[in-house]
Amino acid sequence: MEPLRTGRLRLPRLLGREPPMLDLLLLALGVGFFGLMAAYAFGCEQV
């Protein structure tokens, strides 16, 4: 009986390149969302 292989989840390669770094993408989205909400709060305060 073969041992179970416990390794990383393999993402499909995009055109032969390495998969994008999702942590940086999520960090950028989080910072952008925070900035959008701060601008929204500032705009509502002016009204």
PDBQT receptor file of N, H, CA, C and O in Angstrom, charges set to zero:
ATOM      1  N   MET A   1       0.848  -1.177   0.000  1.00  0.00    +0.000 N 
ATOM      2  CA  MET A   1       0.000   0.000   0.000  1.00  0.00    +0.000 C 
ATOM      3  C   MET A   1       0.896   1.244   0.000  1.00  0.00    +0.000 C 
ATOM      4  O   MET A   1       1.857   1.328   0.765  1.00  0.00    +0.000 OA
ATOM      5  N   GLU A   2       0.569   2.202  -0.866  1.00  0.00    +0.000 N 
ATOM      6  H   GLU A   2      -0.211   2.133  -1.487  1.00  0.00    +0.000 HD
ATOM      7  CA  GLU A   2       1.375   3.426  -0.946  1.00  0.00    +0.000 C 
ATOM      8  C   GLU A   2       0.981   4.411   0.152  1.00  0.00    +0.000 C 
ATOM      9  O   GLU A   2      -0.191   4.495   0.518  1.00  0.00    +0.000 OA
ATOM     10  N   PRO A   3       1.950   5.151   0.676  1.00  0.00    +0.000 N 
ATOM     11  CA  PRO A   3       1.604   6.180   1.669  1.00  0.00    +0.000 C 
ATOM     12  C   PRO A   3       0.853   7.327   1.007  1.00  0.00    +0.000 C 
ATOM     13  O   PRO A   3       1.016   7.607  -0.181  1.00  0.00    +0.000 OA
ATOM     14  N   LEU A   4       0.028   7.979   1.815  1.00  0.00    +0.000 N 
ATOM     15  H   LEU A   4      -0.105   7.752   2.780  1.00  0.00    +0.000 HD
ATOM     16  CA  LEU A   4      -0.715   9.124   1.289  1.00  0.00    +0.000 C 
ATOM     17  C   LEU A   4       0.247  10.260   0.999  1.00  0.00    +0.000 C 
ATOM     18  O   LEU A   4       1.160  10.521   1.782  1.00  0.00    +0.000 OA
ATOM     19  N   ARG A   5       0.050  10.925  -0.101  1.00  0.00    +0.000 N 
ATOM     20  H   ARG A   5      -0.692  10.713  -0.737  1.00  0.00    +0.000 HD
ATOM     21  CA  ARG A   5       0.896  12.063  -0.450  1.00  0.00    +0.000 C 
ATOM     22  C   ARG A   5       0.259  13.330   0.096  1.00  0.00    +0.000 C 
ATOM     23  O   ARG A   5      -0.841  13.714  -0.299  1.00  0.00    +0.000 OA
ATOM     24  N   THR A   6       0.962  13.957   0.994  1.00  0.00    +0.000 N 
ATOM     25  H   THR A   6       1.856  13.644   1.315  1.00  0.00    +0.000 HD
ATOM     26  CA  THR A   6       0.462  15.220   1.550  1.00  0.00    +0.000 C 
ATOM     27  C   THR A   6       1.374  16.316   1.052  1.00  0.00    +0.000 C 
ATOM     28  O   THR A   6       2.488  16.490   1.547  1.00  0.00    +0.000 OA
ATOM     29  N   GLY A   7       0.901  17.042   0.085  1.00  0.00    +0.000 N 
ATOM     30  H   GLY A   7      -0.003  16.901  -0.317  1.00  0.00    +0.000 HD
ATOM     31  CA  GLY A   7       1.691  18.121  -0.493  1.00  0.00    +0.000 C 
ATOM     32  C   GLY A   7       0.833  19.343  -0.713  1.00  0.00    +0.000 C 
ATOM     33  O   GLY A   7      -0.335  19.393  -0.328  1.00  0.00    +0.000 OA
ATOM     34  N   ARG A   8       1.439  20.319  -1.338  1.00  0.00    +0.000 N 
ATOM     35  H   ARG A   8       2.388  20.278  -1.651  1.00  0.00    +0.000 HD
ATOM     36  CA  ARG A   8       0.706  21.544  -1.636  1.00  0.00    +0.000 C 
ATOM     37  C   ARG A   8      -0.369  21.300  -2.681  1.00  0.00    +0.000 C 
ATOM     38  O   ARG A   8      -0.256  20.410  -3.523  1.00  0.00    +0.000 OA
ATOM     39  N   LEU A   9      -1.404  22.105  -2.605  1.00  0.00    +0.000 N 
ATOM     40  H   LEU A   9      -1.495  22.829  -1.920  1.00  0.00    +0.000 HD
ATOM     41  CA  LEU A   9      -2.437  22.062  -3.627  1.00  0.00    +0.000 C 
ATOM     42  C   LEU A   9      -1.846  22.643  -4.906  1.00  0.00    +0.000 C 
ATOM     43  O   LEU A   9      -1.324  23.757  -4.904  1.00  0.00    +0.000 OA
ATOM     44  N   ARG A  10      -1.927  21.908  -5.964  1.00  0.00    +0.000 N 
ATOM     45  H   ARG A  10      -2.351  21.002  -5.966  1.00  0.00    +0.000 HD
ATOM     46  CA  ARG A  10      -1.330  22.383  -7.214  1.00  0.00    +0.000 C 
ATOM     47  C   ARG A  10      -2.362  23.179  -8.008  1.00  0.00    +0.000 C 
ATOM     48  O   ARG A  10      -3.413  22.662  -8.387  1.00  0.00    +0.000 OA
ATOM     49  N   LEU A  11      -2.040  24.437  -8.250  1.00  0.00    +0.000 N 
ATOM     50  H   LEU A  11      -1.187  24.857  -7.942  1.00  0.00    +0.000 HD
ATOM     51  CA  LEU A  11      -2.922  25.280  -9.055  1.00  0.00    +0.000 C 
ATOM     52  C   LEU A  11      -2.541  25.120 -10.518  1.00  0.00    +0.000 C 
ATOM     53  O   LEU A  11      -1.368  24.911 -10.831  1.00  0.00    +0.000 OA
ATOM     54  N   PRO A  12      -3.502  25.213 -11.409  1.00  0.00    +0.000 N 
ATOM     55  CA  PRO A  12      -3.159  25.089 -12.820  1.00  0.00    +0.000 C 
ATOM     56  C   PRO A  12      -2.256  26.233 -13.261  1.00  0.00    +0.000 C 
ATOM     57  O   PRO A  12      -2.457  27.384 -12.874  1.00  0.00    +0.000 OA
ATOM     58  N   ARG A  13      -1.285  25.910 -14.052  1.00  0.00    +0.000 N 
ATOM     59  H   ARG A  13      -1.121  24.974 -14.366  1.00  0.00    +0.000 HD
ATOM     60  CA  ARG A  13      -0.350  26.949 -14.525  1.00  0.00    +0.000 C 
ATOM     61  C   ARG A  13      -1.019  27.783 -15.614  1.00  0.00    +0.000 C 
ATOM     62  O   ARG A  13      -1.702  27.252 -16.490  1.00  0.00    +0.000 OA
ATOM     63  N   LEU A  14      -0.815  29.076 -15.545  1.00  0.00    +0.000 N 
ATOM     64  H   LEU A  14      -0.261  29.507 -14.834  1.00  0.00    +0.000 HD
ATOM     65  CA  LEU A  14      -1.398  29.991 -16.526  1.00  0.00    +0.000 C 
ATOM     66  C   LEU A  14      -0.363  30.285 -17.595  1.00  0.00    +0.000 C 
ATOM     67  O   LEU A  14       0.595  31.022 -17.358  1.00  0.00    +0.000 OA
ATOM     68  N   LEU A  15      -0.555  29.712 -18.767  1.00  0.00    +0.000 N 
ATOM     69  H   LEU A  15      -1.333  29.114 -18.960  1.00  0.00    +0.000 HD
ATOM     70  CA  LEU A  15       0.347  29.908 -19.899  1.00  0.00    +0.000 C 
ATOM     71  C   LEU A  15       1.794  29.581 -19.547  1.00  0.00    +0.000 C 
ATOM     72  O   LEU A  15       2.713  30.259 -20.006  1.00  0.00    +0.000 OA
ATOM     73  N   GLY A  16       1.999  28.553 -18.739  1.00  0.00    +0.000 N 
ATOM     74  H   GLY A  16       1.253  28.002 -18.366  1.00  0.00    +0.000 HD
ATOM     75  CA  GLY A  16       3.339  28.130 -18.401  1.00  0.00    +0.000 C 
ATOM     76  C   GLY A  16       4.000  28.943 -17.304  1.00  0.00    +0.000 C 
ATOM     77  O   GLY A  16       5.152  28.679 -16.960  1.00  0.00    +0.000 OA
ATOM     78  N   ARG A  17       3.312  29.915 -16.751  1.00  0.00    +0.000 N 
ATOM     79  H   ARG A  17       2.376  30.130 -17.031  1.00  0.00    +0.000 HD
ATOM     80  CA  ARG A  17       3.878  30.745 -15.682  1.00  0.00    +0.000 C 
ATOM     81  C   ARG A  17       3.463  30.195 -14.335  1.00  0.00    +0.000 C 
ATOM     82  O   ARG A  17       2.576  29.348 -14.238  1.00  0.00    +0.000 OA
ATOM     83  N   GLU A  18       4.122  30.692 -13.292  1.00  0.00    +0.000 N 
ATOM     84  H   GLU A  18       4.843  31.380 -13.372  1.00  0.00    +0.000 HD
ATOM     85  CA  GLU A  18       3.738  30.309 -11.934  1.00  0.00    +0.000 C 
ATOM     86  C   GLU A  18       2.412  30.979 -11.596  1.00  0.00    +0.000 C 
ATOM     87  O   GLU A  18       2.111  32.039 -12.144  1.00  0.00    +0.000 OA
ATOM     88  N   PRO A  19       1.609  30.391 -10.709  1.00  0.00    +0.000 N 
ATOM     89  CA  PRO A  19       0.342  31.027 -10.333  1.00  0.00    +0.000 C 
ATOM     90  C   PRO A  19       0.589  32.357  -9.632  1.00  0.00    +0.000 C 
ATOM     91  O   PRO A  19       1.615  32.519  -8.971  1.00  0.00    +0.000 OA
ATOM     92  N   PRO A  20      -0.323  33.303  -9.762  1.00  0.00    +0.000 N 
ATOM     93  CA  PRO A  20      -0.122  34.629  -9.152  1.00  0.00    +0.000 C 
ATOM     94  C   PRO A  20      -0.089  34.529  -7.637  1.00  0.00    +0.000 C 
ATOM     95  O   PRO A  20      -0.660  33.607  -7.053  1.00  0.00    +0.000 OA
ATOM     96  N   MET A  21       0.573  35.472  -7.013  1.00  0.00    +0.000 N 
ATOM     97  H   MET A  21       1.036  36.220  -7.488  1.00  0.00    +0.000 HD
ATOM     98  CA  MET A  21       0.659  35.479  -5.556  1.00  0.00    +0.000 C 
ATOM     99  C   MET A  21      -0.637  36.059  -5.011  1.00  0.00    +0.000 C 
ATOM    100  O   MET A  21      -0.832  37.274  -4.989  1.00  0.00    +0.000 OA
ATOM    101  N   LEU A  22      -1.504  35.181  -4.578  1.00  0.00    +0.000 N 
ATOM    102  H   LEU A  22      -1.346  34.194  -4.595  1.00  0.00    +0.000 HD
ATOM    103  CA  LEU A  22      -2.834  35.592  -4.160  1.00  0.00    +0.000 C 
ATOM    104  C   LEU A  22      -2.811  36.407  -2.877  1.00  0.00    +0.000 C 
ATOM    105  O   LEU A  22      -3.711  37.215  -2.648  1.00  0.00    +0.000 OA
ATOM    106  N   ASP A  23      -1.799  36.212  -2.033  1.00  0.00    +0.000 N 
ATOM    107  H   ASP A  23      -1.067  35.556  -2.218  1.00  0.00    +0.000 HD
ATOM    108  CA  ASP A  23      -1.750  36.988  -0.803  1.00  0.00    +0.000 C 
ATOM    109  C   ASP A  23      -1.557  38.467  -1.093  1.00  0.00    +0.000 C 
ATOM    110  O   ASP A  23      -2.166  39.305  -0.427  1.00  0.00    +0.000 OA
ATOM    111  N   LEU A  24      -0.729  38.808  -2.067  1.00  0.00    +0.000 N 
ATOM    112  H   LEU A  24      -0.234  38.128  -2.608  1.00  0.00    +0.000 HD
ATOM    113  CA  LEU A  24      -0.541  40.218  -2.420  1.00  0.00    +0.000 C 
ATOM    114  C   LEU A  24      -1.798  40.794  -3.064  1.00  0.00    +0.000 C 
ATOM    115  O   LEU A  24      -2.137  41.956  -2.840  1.00  0.00    +0.000 OA
ATOM    116  N   LEU A  25      -2.476  39.996  -3.850  1.00  0.00    +0.000 N 
ATOM    117  H   LEU A  25      -2.200  39.052  -4.032  1.00  0.00    +0.000 HD
ATOM    118  CA  LEU A  25      -3.721  40.441  -4.469  1.00  0.00    +0.000 C 
ATOM    119  C   LEU A  25      -4.775  40.734  -3.409  1.00  0.00    +0.000 C 
ATOM    120  O   LEU A  25      -5.455  41.759  -3.472  1.00  0.00    +0.000 OA
ATOM    121  N   LEU A  26      -4.913  39.839  -2.438  1.00  0.00    +0.000 N 
ATOM    122  H   LEU A  26      -4.361  39.007  -2.386  1.00  0.00    +0.000 HD
ATOM    123  CA  LEU A  26      -5.905  40.049  -1.384  1.00  0.00    +0.000 C 
ATOM    124  C   LEU A  26      -5.528  41.226  -0.490  1.00  0.00    +0.000 C 
ATOM    125  O   LEU A  26      -6.406  41.951  -0.023  1.00  0.00    +0.000 OA
ATOM    126  N   LEU A  27      -4.251  41.421  -0.250  1.00  0.00    +0.000 N 
ATOM    127  H   LEU A  27      -3.538  40.832  -0.630  1.00  0.00    +0.000 HD
ATOM    128  CA  LEU A  27      -3.807  42.572   0.529  1.00  0.00    +0.000 C 
ATOM    129  C   LEU A  27      -4.139  43.869  -0.198  1.00  0.00    +0.000 C 
ATOM    130  O   LEU A  27      -4.625  44.819   0.416  1.00  0.00    +0.000 OA
ATOM    131  N   ALA A  28      -3.881  43.915  -1.494  1.00  0.00    +0.000 N 
ATOM    132  H   ALA A  28      -3.486  43.144  -1.994  1.00  0.00    +0.000 HD
ATOM    133  CA  ALA A  28      -4.194  45.109  -2.280  1.00  0.00    +0.000 C 
ATOM    134  C   ALA A  28      -5.701  45.367  -2.302  1.00  0.00    +0.000 C 
ATOM    135  O   ALA A  28      -6.132  46.516  -2.198  1.00  0.00    +0.000 OA
ATOM    136  N   LEU A  29      -6.501  44.314  -2.434  1.00  0.00    +0.000 N 
ATOM    137  H   LEU A  29      -6.151  43.381  -2.518  1.00  0.00    +0.000 HD
ATOM    138  CA  LEU A  29      -7.951  44.487  -2.414  1.00  0.00    +0.000 C 
ATOM    139  C   LEU A  29      -8.427  44.990  -1.060  1.00  0.00    +0.000 C 
ATOM    140  O   LEU A  29      -9.323  45.832  -0.992  1.00  0.00    +0.000 OA
ATOM    141  N   GLY A  30      -7.845  44.489   0.009  1.00  0.00    +0.000 N 
ATOM    142  H   GLY A  30      -7.118  43.805  -0.046  1.00  0.00    +0.000 HD
ATOM    143  CA  GLY A  30      -8.227  44.940   1.349  1.00  0.00    +0.000 C 
ATOM    144  C   GLY A  30      -7.894  46.398   1.583  1.00  0.00    +0.000 C 
ATOM    145  O   GLY A  30      -8.704  47.145   2.132  1.00  0.00    +0.000 OA
ATOM    146  N   VAL A  31      -6.698  46.807   1.166  1.00  0.00    +0.000 N 
ATOM    147  H   VAL A  31      -6.040  46.200   0.721  1.00  0.00    +0.000 HD
ATOM    148  CA  VAL A  31      -6.299  48.213   1.318  1.00  0.00    +0.000 C 
ATOM    149  C   VAL A  31      -7.179  49.107   0.452  1.00  0.00    +0.000 C 
ATOM    150  O   VAL A  31      -7.582  50.186   0.885  1.00  0.00    +0.000 OA
ATOM    151  N   GLY A  32      -7.476  48.670  -0.757  1.00  0.00    +0.000 N 
ATOM    152  H   GLY A  32      -7.149  47.794  -1.109  1.00  0.00    +0.000 HD
ATOM    153  CA  GLY A  32      -8.341  49.444  -1.642  1.00  0.00    +0.000 C 
ATOM    154  C   GLY A  32      -9.753  49.577  -1.087  1.00  0.00    +0.000 C 
ATOM    155  O   GLY A  32     -10.356  50.647  -1.164  1.00  0.00    +0.000 OA
ATOM    156  N   PHE A  33     -10.277  48.492  -0.529  1.00  0.00    +0.000 N 
ATOM    157  H   PHE A  33      -9.786  47.623  -0.467  1.00  0.00    +0.000 HD
ATOM    158  CA  PHE A  33     -11.616  48.529   0.054  1.00  0.00    +0.000 C 
ATOM    159  C   PHE A  33     -11.639  49.458   1.260  1.00  0.00    +0.000 C 
ATOM    160  O   PHE A  33     -12.601  50.203   1.451  1.00  0.00    +0.000 OA
ATOM    161  N   PHE A  34     -10.587  49.421   2.077  1.00  0.00    +0.000 N 
ATOM    162  H   PHE A  34      -9.806  48.816   1.922  1.00  0.00    +0.000 HD
ATOM    163  CA  PHE A  34     -10.501  50.315   3.231  1.00  0.00    +0.000 C 
ATOM    164  C   PHE A  34     -10.474  51.775   2.777  1.00  0.00    +0.000 C 
ATOM    165  O   PHE A  34     -11.153  52.616   3.365  1.00  0.00    +0.000 OA
ATOM    166  N   GLY A  35      -9.699  52.082   1.737  1.00  0.00    +0.000 N 
ATOM    167  H   GLY A  35      -9.148  51.398   1.259  1.00  0.00    +0.000 HD
ATOM    168  CA  GLY A  35      -9.649  53.443   1.204  1.00  0.00    +0.000 C 
ATOM    169  C   GLY A  35     -10.995  53.888   0.649  1.00  0.00    +0.000 C 
ATOM    170  O   GLY A  35     -11.400  55.036   0.831  1.00  0.00    +0.000 OA
ATOM    171  N   LEU A  36     -11.679  52.984  -0.024  1.00  0.00    +0.000 N 
ATOM    172  H   LEU A  36     -11.350  52.052  -0.172  1.00  0.00    +0.000 HD
ATOM    173  CA  LEU A  36     -13.000  53.303  -0.567  1.00  0.00    +0.000 C 
ATOM    174  C   LEU A  36     -13.984  53.602   0.548  1.00  0.00    +0.000 C 
ATOM    175  O   LEU A  36     -14.762  54.551   0.449  1.00  0.00    +0.000 OA
ATOM    176  N   MET A  37     -13.963  52.803   1.610  1.00  0.00    +0.000 N 
ATOM    177  H   MET A  37     -13.331  52.032   1.691  1.00  0.00    +0.000 HD
ATOM    178  CA  MET A  37     -14.869  53.040   2.735  1.00  0.00    +0.000 C 
ATOM    179  C   MET A  37     -14.519  54.334   3.474  1.00  0.00    +0.000 C 
ATOM    180  O   MET A  37     -15.419  55.024   3.954  1.00  0.00    +0.000 OA
ATOM    181  N   ALA A  38     -13.248  54.673   3.574  1.00  0.00    +0.000 N 
ATOM    182  H   ALA A  38     -12.517  54.113   3.184  1.00  0.00    +0.000 HD
ATOM    183  CA  ALA A  38     -12.848  55.931   4.215  1.00  0.00    +0.000 C 
ATOM    184  C   ALA A  38     -13.324  57.113   3.374  1.00  0.00    +0.000 C 
ATOM    185  O   ALA A  38     -13.803  58.105   3.924  1.00  0.00    +0.000 OA
ATOM    186  N   ALA A  39     -13.201  57.023   2.053  1.00  0.00    +0.000 N 
ATOM    187  H   ALA A  39     -12.812  56.217   1.606  1.00  0.00    +0.000 HD
ATOM    188  CA  ALA A  39     -13.679  58.091   1.179  1.00  0.00    +0.000 C 
ATOM    189  C   ALA A  39     -15.205  58.215   1.266  1.00  0.00    +0.000 C 
ATOM    190  O   ALA A  39     -15.741  59.323   1.247  1.00  0.00    +0.000 OA
ATOM    191  N   TYR A  40     -15.895  57.086   1.360  1.00  0.00    +0.000 N 
ATOM    192  H   TYR A  40     -15.460  56.186   1.375  1.00  0.00    +0.000 HD
ATOM    193  CA  TYR A  40     -17.351  57.092   1.485  1.00  0.00    +0.000 C 
ATOM    194  C   TYR A  40     -17.784  57.773   2.795  1.00  0.00    +0.000 C 
ATOM    195  O   TYR A  40     -18.710  58.583   2.809  1.00  0.00    +0.000 OA
ATOM    196  N   ALA A  41     -17.099  57.429   3.884  1.00  0.00    +0.000 N 
ATOM    197  H   ALA A  41     -16.346  56.771   3.872  1.00  0.00    +0.000 HD
ATOM    198  CA  ALA A  41     -17.428  58.031   5.181  1.00  0.00    +0.000 C 
ATOM    199  C   ALA A  41     -17.150  59.534   5.155  1.00  0.00    +0.000 C 
ATOM    200  O   ALA A  41     -17.927  60.317   5.701  1.00  0.00    +0.000 OA
ATOM    201  N   PHE A  42     -16.061  59.934   4.534  1.00  0.00    +0.000 N 
ATOM    202  H   PHE A  42     -15.429  59.298   4.090  1.00  0.00    +0.000 HD
ATOM    203  CA  PHE A  42     -15.733  61.347   4.432  1.00  0.00    +0.000 C 
ATOM    204  C   PHE A  42     -16.792  62.086   3.597  1.00  0.00    +0.000 C 
ATOM    205  O   PHE A  42     -17.210  63.192   3.942  1.00  0.00    +0.000 OA
ATOM    206  N   GLY A  43     -17.212  61.460   2.504  1.00  0.00    +0.000 N 
ATOM    207  H   GLY A  43     -16.873  60.562   2.223  1.00  0.00    +0.000 HD
ATOM    208  CA  GLY A  43     -18.240  62.071   1.659  1.00  0.00    +0.000 C 
ATOM    209  C   GLY A  43     -19.573  62.184   2.377  1.00  0.00    +0.000 C 
ATOM    210  O   GLY A  43     -20.273  63.184   2.220  1.00  0.00    +0.000 OA
ATOM    211  N   CYS A  44     -19.933  61.188   3.152  1.00  0.00    +0.000 N 
ATOM    212  H   CYS A  44     -19.364  60.376   3.280  1.00  0.00    +0.000 HD
ATOM    213  CA  CYS A  44     -21.189  61.241   3.892  1.00  0.00    +0.000 C 
ATOM    214  C   CYS A  44     -21.126  62.294   5.000  1.00  0.00    +0.000 C 
ATOM    215  O   CYS A  44     -22.142  62.903   5.334  1.00  0.00    +0.000 OA
ATOM    216  N   GLU A  45     -19.966  62.505   5.557  1.00  0.00    +0.000 N 
ATOM    217  H   GLU A  45     -19.141  62.010   5.285  1.00  0.00    +0.000 HD
ATOM    218  CA  GLU A  45     -19.817  63.505   6.609  1.00  0.00    +0.000 C 
ATOM    219  C   GLU A  45     -20.031  64.916   6.045  1.00  0.00    +0.000 C 
ATOM    220  O   GLU A  45     -20.499  65.806   6.754  1.00  0.00    +0.000 OA
ATOM    221  N   GLN A  46     -19.692  65.110   4.786  1.00  0.00    +0.000 N 
ATOM    222  H   GLN A  46     -19.312  64.387   4.209  1.00  0.00    +0.000 HD
ATOM    223  CA  GLN A  46     -19.840  66.426   4.163  1.00  0.00    +0.000 C 
ATOM    224  C   GLN A  46     -21.294  66.755   3.867  1.00  0.00    +0.000 C 
ATOM    225  O   GLN A  46     -21.658  67.926   3.758  1.00  0.00    +0.000 OA
ATOM    226  N   VAL A  47     -22.121  65.734   3.736  1.00  0.00    +0.000 N 
ATOM    227  H   VAL A  47     -21.825  64.783   3.824  1.00  0.00    +0.000 HD
ATOM    228  CA  VAL A  47     -23.539  65.949   3.381  1.00  0.00    +0.000 C 
ATOM    229  C   VAL A  47     -24.366  66.352   4.549  1.00  0.00    +0.000 C 
ATOM    230  O   VAL A  47     -25.570  66.567   4.408  1.00  0.00    +0.000 OA
TER     231      VAL A  47
